[in-house]
Amino acid sequence: MRQATAFWVEEPGRGALRVQRLAEPRRGEVLVRTLYTGISRGTESVVFRGQVPDSEHSRMRAPFQVGDFPAPVEYGYLNVGVVEEGPHDLIGRTVFTLFPHQSAFVVPHDAVAVVPHDIPARRAVLAGAVETAVNVLWDAAPLVGDRIAVVGAGMIGCAIARLTSGLPGVDIVVVDVDPGKADVCARLGVRFALPDDGPDERDLVIDTSGSQAGLQLALRSAATEGEIIEASWFGDRSVTIDLGGAFHSRRLSIRSSQVGMVAPRRRGTRTLADRMALAVGLLRDEAFDALLTGDSSWRDLPHVMAAIADGSTPGLCHTIDWRDAA
Protein backbone atom coordinates (compact mmCIF):
# COMPACT_ATOMS: atom_id res chain seq x y z
CA MET A 1 0.00 0.00 0.00
CA ARG A 2 1.44 3.35 -1.04
CA GLN A 3 1.36 6.23 1.41
CA ALA A 4 1.74 9.99 1.25
CA THR A 5 2.30 12.75 3.80
CA ALA A 6 -0.27 15.55 3.80
CA PHE A 7 -0.86 18.78 5.70
CA TRP A 8 -4.26 19.21 7.37
CA VAL A 9 -5.85 22.05 9.29
CA GLU A 10 -7.03 19.99 12.26
CA GLU A 11 -8.91 22.85 13.89
CA PRO A 12 -8.82 26.63 13.44
CA GLY A 13 -5.31 27.76 14.29
CA ARG A 14 -3.72 24.30 14.39
CA GLY A 15 -2.28 22.20 11.58
CA ALA A 16 -0.61 18.80 11.49
CA LEU A 17 0.97 16.31 9.12
CA ARG A 18 -0.91 13.09 8.41
CA VAL A 19 0.24 9.89 6.72
CA GLN A 20 -2.54 8.59 4.50
CA ARG A 21 -3.19 5.94 1.91
CA LEU A 22 -2.41 6.78 -1.70
CA ALA A 23 -4.70 5.31 -4.32
CA GLU A 24 -3.28 3.41 -7.29
CA PRO A 25 -3.57 5.40 -10.52
CA ARG A 26 -6.20 4.11 -12.93
CA ARG A 27 -6.49 4.59 -16.67
CA GLY A 28 -6.54 8.31 -17.45
CA GLU A 29 -4.87 9.25 -14.16
CA VAL A 30 -1.35 10.29 -13.17
CA LEU A 31 0.74 9.72 -10.07
CA VAL A 32 2.63 12.90 -9.21
CA ARG A 33 5.55 13.13 -6.76
CA THR A 34 5.60 16.64 -5.27
CA LEU A 35 8.68 18.83 -5.55
CA TYR A 36 7.37 22.10 -4.11
CA THR A 37 4.15 23.58 -2.85
CA GLY A 38 3.48 27.25 -2.28
CA ILE A 39 1.44 28.88 0.45
CA SER A 40 -1.17 31.28 -0.87
CA ARG A 41 -0.71 33.62 2.06
CA GLY A 42 -4.05 35.48 2.05
CA THR A 43 -6.49 32.69 1.30
CA GLU A 44 -4.71 29.96 3.24
CA SER A 45 -4.42 32.20 6.30
CA VAL A 46 -8.19 32.72 6.20
CA VAL A 47 -8.67 28.95 5.96
CA PHE A 48 -6.14 28.23 8.72
CA ARG A 49 -7.83 30.67 11.08
CA GLY A 50 -11.24 29.16 10.36
CA GLN A 51 -12.63 32.37 8.87
CA VAL A 52 -14.33 31.04 5.73
CA PRO A 53 -17.94 32.30 5.97
CA ASP A 54 -20.65 29.65 6.17
CA SER A 55 -22.18 31.05 2.98
CA GLU A 56 -18.91 30.45 1.07
CA HIS A 57 -18.13 26.89 2.20
CA SER A 58 -19.15 25.47 -1.15
CA ARG A 59 -17.86 28.21 -3.47
CA MET A 60 -14.45 28.42 -1.78
CA ARG A 61 -13.61 24.74 -1.97
CA ALA A 62 -10.24 24.10 -3.60
CA PRO A 63 -10.33 21.72 -6.61
CA PHE A 64 -8.89 18.75 -4.69
CA GLN A 65 -9.82 19.77 -1.16
CA VAL A 66 -10.55 16.96 1.29
CA GLY A 67 -12.75 17.64 4.30
CA ASP A 68 -14.97 20.62 4.96
CA PHE A 69 -14.58 24.10 6.40
CA PRO A 70 -13.75 25.08 9.01
CA ALA A 71 -11.88 21.84 9.88
CA PRO A 72 -10.51 19.26 9.61
CA VAL A 73 -9.61 20.11 6.06
CA GLU A 74 -6.78 19.49 3.59
CA TYR A 75 -6.51 22.71 1.59
CA GLY A 76 -4.14 24.30 -0.91
CA TYR A 77 -3.67 24.80 -4.64
CA LEU A 78 -0.05 25.58 -5.52
CA ASN A 79 1.68 22.27 -6.23
CA VAL A 80 4.56 21.43 -8.58
CA GLY A 81 5.73 17.86 -9.01
CA VAL A 82 6.96 15.21 -11.42
CA VAL A 83 4.71 12.63 -13.06
CA GLU A 84 5.89 9.14 -12.11
CA GLU A 85 3.05 7.09 -13.61
CA GLY A 86 0.46 7.84 -16.27
CA PRO A 87 0.29 8.47 -20.01
CA HIS A 88 3.65 7.98 -21.71
CA ASP A 89 3.93 11.60 -22.88
CA LEU A 90 3.62 12.86 -19.29
CA ILE A 91 5.99 10.50 -17.46
CA GLY A 92 8.98 12.46 -16.16
CA ARG A 93 7.44 15.84 -16.93
CA THR A 94 7.24 18.60 -14.35
CA VAL A 95 3.64 19.66 -13.84
CA PHE A 96 1.63 22.25 -11.92
CA THR A 97 -1.56 21.06 -10.21
CA LEU A 98 -4.17 22.82 -8.09
CA PHE A 99 -3.52 20.29 -5.32
CA PRO A 100 -3.01 20.73 -1.55
CA HIS A 101 0.23 20.28 0.39
CA GLN A 102 0.92 16.56 -0.03
CA SER A 103 4.03 14.54 -0.88
CA ALA A 104 2.40 12.54 -3.70
CA PHE A 105 -1.07 12.28 -5.20
CA VAL A 106 -3.19 10.81 -7.98
CA VAL A 107 -5.38 12.99 -10.21
CA PRO A 108 -6.91 12.84 -13.70
CA HIS A 109 -4.26 13.55 -16.34
CA ASP A 110 -6.13 16.61 -17.58
CA ALA A 111 -5.84 18.21 -14.12
CA VAL A 112 -2.11 18.86 -14.55
CA ALA A 113 -0.45 21.61 -16.56
CA VAL A 114 2.95 20.80 -18.04
CA VAL A 115 5.70 23.18 -16.95
CA PRO A 116 8.08 24.01 -19.82
CA HIS A 117 11.67 22.86 -19.36
CA ASP A 118 12.97 26.41 -19.17
CA ILE A 119 10.88 27.32 -16.09
CA PRO A 120 12.38 26.32 -12.70
CA ALA A 121 10.12 24.07 -10.62
CA ARG A 122 10.14 26.35 -7.58
CA ARG A 123 9.11 29.39 -9.65
CA ALA A 124 6.31 27.33 -11.19
CA VAL A 125 4.40 27.29 -7.88
CA LEU A 126 3.50 30.89 -8.75
CA ALA A 127 1.29 29.65 -11.60
CA GLY A 128 -1.79 29.95 -9.39
CA ALA A 129 -0.97 33.56 -8.49
CA VAL A 130 -0.25 34.51 -12.09
CA GLU A 131 -3.47 32.78 -13.19
CA THR A 132 -5.37 34.97 -10.72
CA ALA A 133 -3.54 38.03 -12.01
CA VAL A 134 -4.48 37.14 -15.60
CA ASN A 135 -8.14 36.82 -14.63
CA VAL A 136 -8.10 40.12 -12.75
CA LEU A 137 -6.65 41.85 -15.79
CA TRP A 138 -9.23 40.22 -18.07
CA ASP A 139 -11.84 41.71 -15.72
CA ALA A 140 -10.12 45.08 -15.46
CA ALA A 141 -9.26 45.43 -19.19
CA PRO A 142 -6.55 48.12 -18.81
CA LEU A 143 -5.89 50.32 -21.83
CA VAL A 144 -2.71 51.62 -23.42
CA GLY A 145 -1.54 54.72 -21.55
CA ASP A 146 -3.70 54.12 -18.47
CA ARG A 147 -2.71 55.45 -15.06
CA ILE A 148 -3.08 52.45 -12.79
CA ALA A 149 -2.62 51.81 -9.08
CA VAL A 150 -2.43 48.43 -7.40
CA VAL A 151 -3.20 48.65 -3.69
CA GLY A 152 -1.46 45.86 -1.79
CA ALA A 153 2.00 44.50 -2.60
CA GLY A 154 1.20 40.88 -1.86
CA MET A 155 1.76 37.96 -4.19
CA ILE A 156 -1.31 38.71 -6.30
CA GLY A 157 -0.85 42.47 -6.37
CA CYS A 158 2.78 42.16 -7.41
CA ALA A 159 1.93 39.63 -10.13
CA ILE A 160 -0.75 41.99 -11.49
CA ALA A 161 1.69 44.90 -11.45
CA ARG A 162 4.38 42.97 -13.32
CA LEU A 163 1.99 41.86 -16.04
CA THR A 164 0.45 45.33 -16.36
CA SER A 165 3.86 47.00 -16.66
CA GLY A 166 4.28 45.48 -20.11
CA LEU A 167 1.46 47.56 -21.60
CA PRO A 168 2.76 50.52 -23.67
CA GLY A 169 2.51 53.89 -21.99
CA VAL A 170 1.06 52.58 -18.75
CA ASP A 171 1.94 54.42 -15.52
CA ILE A 172 1.75 51.74 -12.83
CA VAL A 173 2.36 52.21 -9.11
CA VAL A 174 2.01 49.71 -6.27
CA VAL A 175 0.86 51.13 -2.94
CA ASP A 176 1.47 49.33 0.35
CA VAL A 177 1.90 50.17 4.04
CA ASP A 178 5.11 48.11 4.27
CA PRO A 179 8.17 50.07 3.08
CA GLY A 180 10.02 46.75 2.83
CA LYS A 181 7.96 45.94 -0.29
CA ALA A 182 9.80 48.67 -2.20
CA ASP A 183 12.69 46.32 -2.94
CA VAL A 184 10.40 43.65 -4.38
CA CYS A 185 8.68 46.23 -6.58
CA ALA A 186 12.06 47.49 -7.79
CA ARG A 187 13.00 43.95 -8.82
CA LEU A 188 9.69 43.73 -10.68
CA GLY A 189 10.37 47.00 -12.47
CA VAL A 190 7.38 48.85 -11.03
CA ARG A 191 7.10 52.00 -8.93
CA PHE A 192 6.31 51.73 -5.19
CA ALA A 193 4.61 54.23 -2.88
CA LEU A 194 3.45 54.35 0.72
CA PRO A 195 -0.25 55.25 1.19
CA ASP A 196 0.45 58.90 2.05
CA ASP A 197 2.54 59.26 -1.11
CA GLY A 198 0.31 57.30 -3.47
CA PRO A 199 -0.83 59.12 -6.61
CA ASP A 200 -4.43 60.04 -7.28
CA GLU A 201 -6.39 60.50 -10.52
CA ARG A 202 -5.88 56.86 -11.47
CA ASP A 203 -7.95 55.59 -14.39
CA LEU A 204 -7.96 52.11 -12.86
CA VAL A 205 -7.31 50.97 -9.30
CA ILE A 206 -6.97 47.30 -8.37
CA ASP A 207 -7.28 46.50 -4.68
CA THR A 208 -5.54 43.33 -3.49
CA SER A 209 -4.83 44.54 0.05
CA GLY A 210 -7.46 42.49 1.86
CA SER A 211 -8.04 45.46 4.16
CA GLN A 212 -10.77 48.02 4.69
CA ALA A 213 -8.17 50.81 4.64
CA GLY A 214 -6.84 49.52 1.32
CA LEU A 215 -10.23 49.60 -0.32
CA GLN A 216 -10.89 53.11 1.00
CA LEU A 217 -7.52 54.21 -0.38
CA ALA A 218 -8.47 52.72 -3.74
CA LEU A 219 -11.60 54.87 -3.80
CA ARG A 220 -9.61 57.98 -2.98
CA SER A 221 -7.05 57.22 -5.68
CA ALA A 222 -9.49 56.90 -8.58
CA ALA A 223 -10.03 59.60 -11.18
CA THR A 224 -13.49 60.84 -12.15
CA GLU A 225 -15.40 57.89 -13.66
CA GLY A 226 -12.50 55.66 -12.63
CA GLU A 227 -12.99 52.00 -11.84
CA ILE A 228 -11.97 50.03 -8.76
CA ILE A 229 -11.49 46.28 -9.16
CA GLU A 230 -11.77 44.53 -5.79
CA ALA A 231 -9.62 41.41 -5.98
CA SER A 232 -9.24 40.76 -2.23
CA TRP A 233 -11.01 38.09 -0.26
CA PHE A 234 -12.10 39.19 3.20
CA GLY A 235 -13.37 35.84 4.48
CA ASP A 236 -15.92 36.39 7.23
CA ARG A 237 -14.71 39.92 8.05
CA SER A 238 -17.15 42.79 7.58
CA VAL A 239 -15.87 45.80 5.65
CA THR A 240 -17.20 49.32 6.01
CA ILE A 241 -16.32 51.97 3.43
CA ASP A 242 -17.25 55.62 3.05
CA LEU A 243 -19.38 56.08 -0.06
CA GLY A 244 -20.11 59.71 0.75
CA GLY A 245 -18.03 62.64 -0.38
CA ALA A 246 -17.00 62.37 -4.02
CA PHE A 247 -18.03 58.75 -4.66
CA HIS A 248 -21.25 59.68 -6.48
CA SER A 249 -20.23 63.05 -7.91
CA ARG A 250 -17.15 61.45 -9.49
CA ARG A 251 -19.21 58.49 -10.75
CA LEU A 252 -16.83 55.85 -9.42
CA SER A 253 -17.43 52.14 -9.98
CA ILE A 254 -16.47 49.11 -7.89
CA ARG A 255 -16.42 45.62 -9.40
CA SER A 256 -15.30 42.31 -7.93
CA SER A 257 -12.93 39.84 -9.54
CA GLN A 258 -12.56 36.21 -8.51
CA VAL A 259 -10.57 33.40 -10.11
CA GLY A 260 -13.16 30.63 -9.72
CA MET A 261 -14.58 31.33 -13.19
CA VAL A 262 -12.98 32.69 -16.35
CA ALA A 263 -13.65 36.44 -16.60
CA PRO A 264 -16.78 37.23 -18.65
CA ARG A 265 -14.76 39.01 -21.35
CA ARG A 266 -12.96 35.72 -22.17
CA ARG A 267 -15.44 33.09 -21.00
CA GLY A 268 -16.63 32.36 -24.54
CA THR A 269 -13.14 31.83 -25.96
CA ARG A 270 -10.96 30.54 -23.10
CA THR A 271 -11.27 27.53 -20.81
CA LEU A 272 -9.81 27.17 -17.34
CA ALA A 273 -7.08 24.99 -18.90
CA ASP A 274 -6.30 27.72 -21.46
CA ARG A 275 -5.98 30.28 -18.70
CA MET A 276 -3.68 28.06 -16.67
CA ALA A 277 -1.47 27.27 -19.67
CA LEU A 278 -1.12 31.00 -20.32
CA ALA A 279 -0.18 31.63 -16.68
CA VAL A 280 2.45 28.89 -16.66
CA GLY A 281 4.03 30.21 -19.86
CA LEU A 282 4.24 33.74 -18.45
CA LEU A 283 6.55 32.40 -15.73
CA ARG A 284 9.42 32.37 -18.20
CA ASP A 285 9.85 35.93 -16.89
CA GLU A 286 12.69 35.68 -14.34
CA ALA A 287 11.42 38.79 -12.55
CA PHE A 288 8.78 36.64 -10.85
CA ASP A 289 11.55 35.14 -8.68
CA ALA A 290 11.20 38.31 -6.60
CA LEU A 291 7.93 36.89 -5.24
CA LEU A 292 9.65 33.82 -3.75
CA THR A 293 10.58 35.14 -0.34
CA GLY A 294 10.90 32.06 1.85
CA ASP A 295 11.42 28.29 1.75
CA SER A 296 11.01 25.57 4.38
CA SER A 297 11.03 21.80 4.66
CA TRP A 298 7.72 19.97 4.63
CA ARG A 299 8.53 18.84 8.16
CA ASP A 300 8.11 22.43 9.39
CA LEU A 301 4.87 23.14 7.52
CA PRO A 302 2.53 23.16 10.57
CA HIS A 303 4.68 25.79 12.30
CA VAL A 304 5.26 27.79 9.12
CA MET A 305 1.55 27.95 8.32
CA ALA A 306 0.74 29.12 11.85
CA ALA A 307 3.41 31.83 11.68
CA ILE A 308 2.17 33.06 8.30
CA ALA A 309 -1.45 33.08 9.50
CA ASP A 310 -0.65 35.14 12.62
CA GLY A 311 1.57 37.55 10.70
CA SER A 312 4.82 36.74 12.47
CA THR A 313 6.44 35.44 9.27
CA PRO A 314 6.20 38.18 6.63
CA GLY A 315 6.91 37.87 2.94
CA LEU A 316 5.13 36.95 -0.27
CA CYS A 317 5.18 33.36 -1.54
CA HIS A 318 6.64 30.90 0.96
CA THR A 319 7.51 27.60 -0.69
CA ILE A 320 7.60 24.16 0.93
CA ASP A 321 10.29 21.71 -0.22
CA TRP A 322 8.98 18.12 -0.51
CA ARG A 323 11.89 16.62 -2.44
CA ASP A 324 13.06 14.36 0.40
CA ALA A 325 9.56 13.36 1.55
CA ALA A 326 8.61 9.70 1.56
N, C-alpha and C positions, 0 to 999 in steps of 0.2 A: 504494500500500500504506500503510495507516494504521499508526502506531507509537504506543507508549506507553512511559513511563519507569516502572520498577518497582524496588523495593528488595529485594535478596536478601541472605541470610546466606550468604556464599561459603564460609566455614569457621568453626568455633567461634571467636568473638571478633572476627570481621571481616565487615563488610557493605559492599556496593557498590551503586551504581545501574546498572541495565542498560536499554538501549533494545531493545524487542522488538516483534515484529509483533502487531498487533491484528486479531483476526478481524472480518469483517463480520457484523453482526447478522442472524440468520435470523428467520423467522416465530416469534413467541412469545418473542423475546429483546429486550433493551434495551441500548442503548449509553449508558453513564453516564460523564460527565466529573467527576472527583473535585474536590471543594472542600477538604475536610479529611479527614485520617485521625487517629486517636488511637493512642497507644502504650499497650497494656495492660501496665503496668510489670512486674508479677510474672511473668506467663506468657511474655511476649516476652523478658524477661531470661533466663529459663531456656532458651528456644529459642536465643537469641543466643549463650549460653555453651556450647551443645551438651550440655545436661544433661537432655534428655528420655530417660527410661529406655528401653532396648530393648523392654521389655514393653509400653510405652505408645505406641510409634510409630504404631500404627494408630488407637488410641482418641483420641489427642491431635491428629490431623490437623484443621486448620482447614477450614471448608466449601469454600473455593476455593484451598486450598494447592496450590502447584506445587513439585515436588521432594520429597525425603524427608529425614527427620531422620538424622543431625545436620545435614548440609549437602551440597551447596548446596540452599537451600530459600527459597521466597517465602512468607512467613507473616504473618498479621495478620487482624484481623476487626472493626475499627472504622473504617468508611468512610462518608462522607457526600458525595453528589454530586448532579448534576442530570442527568436523563434527556434525552439529545439525540435519540435515535431509538428507536422502539418503538411500542407501542399508543398511539393518539391521546390517551387519557385520562391517560397518564403523561408525555407529552412536556412538558418544562419544569418538572416537579415535582421537588422536592428529596426524595431518598430515602436511607435508611440501608441498607447492605448489609454482610454479614459477609465483606468482601473485603480482601485484603492492601493494603499501601501501593503504590499504582499510580495513575498520572495519569488513566487512562481504562480501561474494561473492558467486556466484554460478558457478560451473564448471563441466565438465564431471567427473564422478567418477574415470576414469583412469588417470586423470591429477594430482591426489594427491598421495603422497608417505607416507605410514604409518610410524610414528615415534615410534620405540620400547619404551616400558614403562620405560626402564632404562636409557633413554636419556632425559635430561631436555629440556623443550620446548624452552627456550631462546637459549641454545646451538644449537638446531636444525636449527636455521636460518642460520648456517654456512654450511648447506648442499650444497648450491649453490657454495660456495667457494671450498669446498672439492671435489665436482663434477668436477669443473674446474681443480683442482690439479690432480685428477685422470686422466683426459684426457691429460693433459700436460705430465704426466709421461708415459702414453701409447704412446704418440708421441716420447718422449725422450728415452724410453727404457733403463734406467740405468742398469749397470751390477754390479754384486758382486765385491766389492773392488774398485769401481770407486772413483776418486777424483772429487767432484762436488761442484760447486759454484752456489748459487742462488743470483742474484743481485736484490735487492729491498725487504725490510722486510715489505711489505704490507700484507694484508689479504691472497692474493693468494700465494705470495712468502713464507710466513710462513707456510701455509698449505702444500705446496709442500715440504718444508724442513722437516716438521714433518713426513710426509709419507715416504720420502726418507731415513730418519735416521734409519728406521727399517730394511734396507737392510744390510746383513752381510758384514763387512769390509769396508763399505762406509765411506769416509772422506768428511763430508758435512760442508760447511761454508756459512753463510748468510752475504752478504755485503750490507751496507746501509750508507747513509750520516748522519743519525740521531743516535747519540750515545744512545739516550733514548730507542732505539729498542733492546739494548743488554739485558735488563731485560726480555723482552718478549721471546727472543731467548733462554735465560737461562731456562725459565719455559717450553719451548718446548724441551729442551734437545739438542739444536744444538749450534754450535759455531758461534760467531758474530765477524765481523771485519768492521772497517771503510775502505773506498776505498783505502787510502794510505797503509793500512796494509793487504789488501786482498791478498790471495795466488794466485800464477800463476800456470801454468802447470796443469790446470784442464782438465780432460777428457771430461767433460760435463759442460756447463754453461747455466743456465736458467735465462733469463732476464725478470723480472716482474716489473721493475722500472718505466716504462712509461716515461723514459727520454732519450734524446740523449746521455747524459754523461754515463748513465747506460749501454746502448747498446755498447758504445765505450769501457767501462771498461770490459764488457763481452768478447769482441774480444781480449783485451789485456790479459785476464786471461786464455784463452784457450791454451791447449797444442798443439803440432804439430798434425795435423789431428783431432783436437778436434772439437766438435760440439756445436753451440750456438742455443738454442731454444728460439725464441722471442715470449713471451707470453703476452706482453703488448698490450694495444690498445691506439693509439695516437690520435684518433679522426681525426680532420681536420688539425692537426699540421704536418708540414713537418719535416723530420728528415734527417740530414746530418751526415754520418759517414766516417771515413778515411779507405779506403780499399787499401791504399798503404802499404808501409813498409813490414811487415811479413805476411800480409793476404794471399797472393798467395803462397809464398815460404813455408809457414807452412800448406798450403792446408786446411784452415779452412772452415767450412760450417755453414750457417745460415738457419734455417728453422722456419716457423711460426707454432704456435699452437693456435687453437681457439675452444671454447667449443660448437659451434653451431651444429657440427656434431661429431659423435663418431670417434675417431682417426682411421685412416686406418688399423692399426695393429689389431684392435678389431671390425671393422665394420661388419665383416661377422659373428661374434659370439655373439655380445652384442648389445642390443637395448638401446635407450635413457633411458627407464624405468629401465633396468638392471643397467646402470651406476649410475642412481640416487639412486637406492636401495643400491648399494654398498657404495656410499658416505654417505648416512644416517647411515648405520651400522657402518662405521668407526668412527662416532661421539661418540661411547661409550668411546673413549679415552678422559679422563678428561683433558688432557693437552691442548686440543683445547679451553678450557675456557680462556686461555691467550689471545686469539684473541678478546674477548669481552671487549672492552675498554671504552664503554660509553653507557648510557641508558637515554632515555627521554620519556616524555609523547607524545602521538599523537598530543596533542594540540600545542606542540612546533615545530612540524615537519617542517613547512615552514622556521622558523628561523634556525633550526638545519641544514637543507639541504643547506641553503645559506652559513652558517659558514663552513661547510665541503667543499663545492665547492670552497670557496675563501681561504681555507687553514688555517683559524683562529681557527678551532677546529681540533686538531690533533688526532691521534689514528688509530685503525684498524677497527673493525666492531662496528658501533654504532647501537644499537637496539632501536626500538620504541615500547613502551608498549601500547597496544590497549585494555587491559583487562577491562577498565571501559568505553569504547566507546559505544555509543548507536548504 
